[in-house]
Amino acid sequence: MRFSAILWKEEDKWVSLCPELDVASQGSSPEEAIKMLKEAVRAYIETAKDLGVWEDIKNNQVFLSTIEV
């Protein structure tokens, strides 16, 4: 499965966010933040599947776009 990842730096850590699932993580580098986000997304998906709500989450339409101001 393919999801988006947004990264930004906060003080000495990198924060990573999967906006489609509203799952976040962090790391000491962009690479580590993405690695940790992948683990968090996997855990989120497994939990959703175990709870029987993954199909509802998967079928929810989420659109990611950009705006210019």
N, C-alpha and C positions, 0 to 999 in steps of 0.2 A: 504494500500500500504506500501511497505517496502523499505526504502532508507538507505544509509550509513550515518554515522555521524563521523566526525573526530574532535577531541577536542585537544586544546593545551592552555597553559597558557601564557598570555601576561601581564606582570606587575601584577596588582592585579585583572585582569579579566580572565575568561575562554572564549575562542573563540570556536564556533562550526560551522562546515561547512558540508553541504550536497553536495558532489562533483558531484553527478549525475545531480543536478539542478543548481549548482553554487549559492546556497543560504546560507547565513551565518548569525549568530547572536552571542550573548554573554550573559554571566551571571556572578554572583559573585562566583558560584560553578559549578562543572561539571553538577550536576543535574539541576540547573537553566539554564545553557547554553543549555542543551538538550531540556528542556521545552520550552525555547524561540525559539530554532531552529524548533521545531515541529509547533509552532504557525506561524513562518515565512514561512515554507514549505506549510502549509495549505493555508495561504493567497496567496502565489505564485500560487498554483494550482487553487484556486478559480478565481484569476485574469486571468490566462491562459485560463480557461474554459469560462469565460465571454468574453474574446477576441477571442474565437474560435480557439486558437492555441494549446490547450492541447493535442489533438490527435497527432499533429506533434511532440510535445515534448515527449509524451509517447512512440511513435513509434521509436524515435531516439535510436539507439543502443549505450549504454554506457557500457563500461567494466571497472571494478575496479580491480586492481591487485597490487601486491607489487613487488619491485625489491630489489636485494641485490647488494651492491657495495663494 
